[in-house]
Amino acid sequence: MFKLENTIKLKSIFTAFGLSTLLATTLVASNDNRSIDGAVKYDSVKGKYGPYHLNTQDTKNYDNGRLATKKEIKVWNLDVKPDGTGLPKYDIKHGETVMEDGKPKKAEGSVEWGEELYDAQCAMCHGEFGAGGKGYPTLAGGDVKDLHIQRLNPAHNPPNPDVSLKTIGSYWPYASTLYWYIQESMPFTAPKTLSNSETYAITAFLLSANGIKVDGEEMDEEFVLNKDNFSKIEMPNVNGFYPEVDTKDPHQGPKNMKKLLSDPTIYGKGDRCMSNCIEKQFGKGKTTDDLLLKIKVDLAPNANEPLSTERTWKEPKVESTNGADPKLVENYATYCSACHSNKAIGAPVIGDKAAWEEVLEKGIEEVYTNGIDGINAMPPKGTAMSLSDDDFKKIIDYIISESK
C-alpha cells in the first residue's frame, strides 16, 4: 500500500476549484520532469518515461534470446477470464497433462479438502475462515449492501469512520479472479506451487466461507468445484462495477466511459471559485504547492530494476546461514518467514536484536510454549503441525541465533 502525505486539509477542494486552478495544480506537480504512474516516480523525457523507453544501460551486446516454446507458454499462460476462458480441465505438471490410470486426471477440489489446504498454507496470514490477519487482507465477511459507504474525502477531519468491508464475497465481481490470483501468487512463501486441483479446492473453501452459491445452492463440505460448474457461481457484486466495459465490441468500453464521465450528476456540487480560490479556502499565503499529495518514499530505486538478458529458469537455492541445516532454513522459509520477515505484520522480525531480546525476557521455555501452542495472531507451530515439538524448537533456536 502506498501512503500519501496530505500537506493540508483538502476539504471540498475539488468542488471549489475552477478549471484553471486544477490545471495549475497539475503543472506544479509535473515541473520536475518526473511522472508518477502507479505511485512510482519515473524520469520523463519528451513525454515518455519508464525503463523501457529510457533504458540507460549499454545495449551493444544485448541478446534478445529465443522464442518461447509452446510448452513454456502453456506453463506460464495461467490467466483466467470472467467467462471461464483459461480455467483448466485437467491437472497439469511441467506443461504436461497429469495421467491417472491411463486417463487425464480431472482438476477438481472439494470444500472440505480446500479447508485443510487453507489451514495449512493460508491461515497463518489470512486467519481462520479468512477472518484476516495483521498486515494481510480479510477474505470473508462484509455485505454487498454496505458498499455505498465510502471515505469520500480523506481530508475531512476525521474522515467517515464507517467503511465497507470489501472481501471476496462482498466486493469481488468474478470468482475467476480468485482462482487466478491463488494459482499465480499463493501461498505467499511458495507461489505457483499449487496444482490445479488444489487451487480449485481452496477457491471452493473461500467461496463457501463467504456464503457464495453455485447454481442457486449453498456449498457444503462435499461440494466439488471444477471447470464444469465454475460458470454457475453467483457472485453478489457481479453488477457492482459500471460502466460495463467487458464487451464483445472493444470500442464500446471507451464509449461507455465517455458517457459516464460526461454525466454532470456524478460529480460533487459546490460554489464555483474563479480567483484566489486557495487563499479563500485555506488562508492567506497558501498556494498550489500546499495542496500536493506527496509520496513519502521514492519507490523508483526498487521499481526500476535493470533489464536482464537472462532467459533460463534457475531452481532457487536454500542458503545455509552460519552453518545451519538447510532443511531447517527451508522450514523457516515455509512456515515462519511470511510473518517474521515482514515488519508490517507486527511479529518480531528475524535479525531484529532488540525485538528478540524483549521476547526472551519471558524465558526461552515460555517462548517455546507460545510458539508451539500459538499466541495472539500466530497459529500453533505457525501451521507446521507436521513437525514435532523438538523440530519446531529448532526453528525458534535458528531465528534467535540469527537475531543476535
TATAGI-V621896 format. One record per pair of residues at least 24 apart in sequence whose ideal C-beta (glycine too) atoms are under 10 Angstrom apart, sorted by sequence separation. I is the first residue (numbers start at 1). GAP is how many residues later the second one is. If there is no record, write none. Layout:
BEGIN
i;gap
I;GAP
I;GAP
END
This chain:
BEGIN
i;gap
71;24
141;24
142;24
143;24
146;24
147;24
178;24
179;24
182;24
200;24
201;24
212;24
368;24
371;24
372;24
70;25
71;25
140;25
141;25
142;25
144;25
145;25
146;25
178;25
179;25
200;25
204;25
210;25
211;25
368;25
371;25
69;26
141;26
142;26
143;26
144;26
199;26
200;26
204;26
207;26
210;26
367;26
370;26
138;27
140;27
141;27
142;27
143;27
144;27
176;27
179;27
197;27
200;27
203;27
207;27
138;28
139;28
140;28
141;28
142;28
175;28
178;28
179;28
197;28
207;28
347;28
365;28
368;28
371;28
137;29
138;29
139;29
140;29
141;29
142;29
175;29
178;29
197;29
204;29
347;29
364;29
367;29
368;29
137;30
138;30
139;30
140;30
196;30
200;30
203;30
346;30
347;30
367;30
137;31
175;31
196;31
346;31
347;31
175;32
178;32
345;32
364;32
367;32
132;33
139;33
345;33
364;33
367;33
178;34
4;35
132;35
168;35
172;35
175;35
336;35
347;35
2;36
3;36
131;36
364;36
2;37
130;37
169;37
175;37
359;37
1;38
2;38
130;38
168;38
169;38
172;38
339;38
340;38
130;39
139;39
167;39
168;39
169;39
175;39
339;39
169;40
170;40
172;40
339;40
359;40
360;40
168;41
169;41
359;41
167;42
168;42
169;42
336;42
340;42
167;43
169;43
339;43
356;43
357;43
360;43
168;44
335;44
338;44
356;44
359;44
336;45
337;45
338;45
356;45
179;46
335;46
336;46
356;46
357;46
335;47
336;47
356;47
357;47
334;48
335;48
336;48
350;48
351;48
355;48
356;48
334;49
335;49
350;49
353;49
354;49
175;50
332;50
334;50
335;50
349;50
350;50
352;50
353;50
179;51
331;51
335;51
348;51
350;51
351;51
352;51
353;51
136;52
332;52
335;52
348;52
350;52
351;52
331;53
350;53
351;53
176;54
179;54
349;54
175;55
176;55
178;55
331;55
340;55
348;55
175;56
331;56
336;56
175;57
176;57
178;57
335;57
175;58
177;58
341;58
174;59
175;59
176;59
336;59
340;59
122;60
126;60
175;60
331;60
335;60
336;60
125;61
174;61
331;61
334;61
125;62
126;62
173;62
332;62
336;62
337;62
340;62
124;63
125;63
172;63
173;63
174;63
175;63
328;63
331;63
332;63
336;63
340;63
122;64
124;64
125;64
171;64
172;64
173;64
174;64
327;64
331;64
332;64
121;65
122;65
124;65
140;65
170;65
171;65
172;65
173;65
121;66
122;66
140;66
169;66
170;66
171;66
172;66
173;66
328;66
329;66
332;66
120;67
121;67
139;67
140;67
168;67
169;67
170;67
173;67
174;67
327;67
328;67
331;67
332;67
121;68
140;68
141;68
142;68
169;68
172;68
173;68
118;69
121;69
140;69
141;69
168;69
171;69
172;69
325;69
328;69
329;69
117;70
139;70
140;70
141;70
170;70
171;70
324;70
328;70
332;70
139;71
140;71
166;71
121;72
140;72
174;72
121;73
173;73
324;73
325;73
329;73
324;74
130;75
129;76
130;76
322;76
117;77
121;77
129;77
321;77
324;77
131;78
323;78
324;78
129;79
130;79
322;79
117;80
122;80
126;80
129;80
130;80
321;80
322;80
117;81
121;81
128;81
129;81
321;81
117;82
322;82
118;83
122;83
113;84
114;84
117;84
118;84
122;84
109;85
113;85
114;85
116;85
117;85
109;86
114;86
115;86
116;86
119;86
109;87
110;87
113;87
114;87
115;87
118;87
87;88
107;88
108;88
109;88
113;88
114;88
117;88
118;88
87;89
107;89
108;89
109;89
112;89
113;89
114;89
115;89
116;89
147;89
84;90
86;90
105;90
106;90
107;90
109;90
110;90
111;90
114;90
115;90
147;90
82;91
83;91
84;91
85;91
88;91
105;91
106;91
107;91
109;91
110;91
111;91
113;91
114;91
115;91
118;91
144;91
145;91
82;92
84;92
87;92
105;92
107;92
108;92
109;92
111;92
112;92
113;92
114;92
144;92
81;93
82;93
83;93
86;93
87;93
107;93
108;93
109;93
111;93
112;93
114;93
115;93
143;93
144;93
147;93
80;94
82;94
86;94
106;94
107;94
109;94
110;94
111;94
114;94
115;94
142;94
144;94
80;95
81;95
82;95
84;95
88;95
109;95
110;95
111;95
114;95
142;95
144;95
80;96
81;96
108;96
109;96
111;96
112;96
144;96
79;97
80;97
98;97
111;97
80;98
98;98
110;98
111;98
80;99
81;99
98;99
80;100
78;101
79;101
80;101
78;102
93;102
80;103
92;103
93;103
79;104
80;104
91;104
92;104
78;105
79;105
91;105
114;105
78;106
90;106
91;106
115;106
88;107
89;107
90;107
91;107
114;107
76;108
88;108
91;108
111;108
112;108
113;108
87;109
88;109
91;109
110;109
111;109
112;109
114;109
110;110
111;110
112;110
114;110
88;111
110;111
111;111
112;111
113;111
114;111
87;112
88;112
110;112
111;112
112;112
87;113
110;113
111;113
78;114
109;114
110;114
111;114
109;115
110;115
153;115
76;116
108;116
109;116
152;116
75;117
108;117
109;117
78;118
106;118
107;118
108;118
107;119
108;119
106;120
107;120
108;120
78;121
106;121
108;121
106;122
108;122
190;126
90;136
155;136
89;137
90;137
15;138
88;138
89;138
155;138
14;139
87;139
88;139
89;139
154;139
13;140
87;140
12;141
86;141
87;141
11;142
13;142
10;143
11;143
12;143
84;143
87;143
189;143
190;143
9;144
10;144
11;144
12;144
84;144
87;144
189;144
190;144
9;145
10;145
11;145
189;145
9;146
10;146
11;146
84;146
189;146
8;147
9;147
84;147
187;147
189;147
6;148
9;148
83;148
189;148
6;149
82;149
84;149
188;149
189;149
4;150
80;150
188;150
187;151
188;151
189;152
82;153
188;154
82;156
83;163
82;164
81;165
136;202
135;203
136;203
135;204
133;205
134;205
133;206
136;206
135;207
134;208
135;208
136;208
135;209
136;209
134;210
135;210
124;211
134;211
135;211
124;212
133;212
134;212
135;212
121;213
125;213
133;213
134;213
121;214
124;214
125;214
120;215
124;215
122;216
121;217
125;217
125;220
75;238
72;241
136;241
134;242
135;242
68;243
134;243
65;244
133;244
134;244
62;245
64;245
65;245
66;245
132;245
133;245
63;246
65;246
133;246
62;247
63;247
64;247
65;247
56;248
59;248
61;248
63;248
51;249
57;249
54;250
56;250
57;250
59;250
127;250
55;251
56;251
57;251
128;251
15;252
16;252
21;252
51;252
55;252
125;252
127;252
14;253
15;253
17;253
19;253
21;253
24;253
25;253
50;253
51;253
124;253
14;254
15;254
16;254
18;254
20;254
21;254
24;254
41;254
50;254
51;254
124;254
125;254
13;255
15;255
16;255
17;255
18;255
19;255
20;255
21;255
22;255
40;255
51;255
52;255
124;255
12;256
14;256
15;256
16;256
17;256
18;256
21;256
39;256
51;256
123;256
13;257
15;257
16;257
17;257
18;257
20;257
21;257
36;257
41;257
43;257
124;257
12;258
15;258
39;258
40;258
41;258
42;258
124;258
125;258
12;259
18;259
28;259
29;259
36;259
40;259
41;259
123;259
124;259
17;260
28;260
29;260
39;260
40;260
119;260
123;260
124;260
16;261
17;261
27;261
28;261
38;261
42;261
43;261
122;261
16;262
25;262
26;262
29;262
40;262
41;262
42;262
121;262
24;263
25;263
28;263
29;263
36;263
40;263
41;263
120;263
13;264
16;264
17;264
24;264
25;264
28;264
29;264
34;264
36;264
39;264
40;264
119;264
120;264
13;265
16;265
29;265
38;265
118;265
120;265
16;266
22;266
25;266
34;266
37;266
119;266
120;266
21;267
24;267
25;267
13;268
12;269
13;269
8;270
11;270
21;270
10;271
11;271
17;271
9;272
10;272
8;273
9;273
8;274
17;274
8;275
8;278
13;278
10;280
8;281
10;281
7;282
8;282
9;282
7;283
8;283
10;283
7;284
8;284
6;285
7;285
6;286
7;286
5;287
6;287
7;287
4;288
5;288
6;288
4;289
5;289
4;290
5;290
4;291
5;291
3;292
4;292
5;292
2;293
3;293
2;294
3;294
2;295
2;297
1;343
END
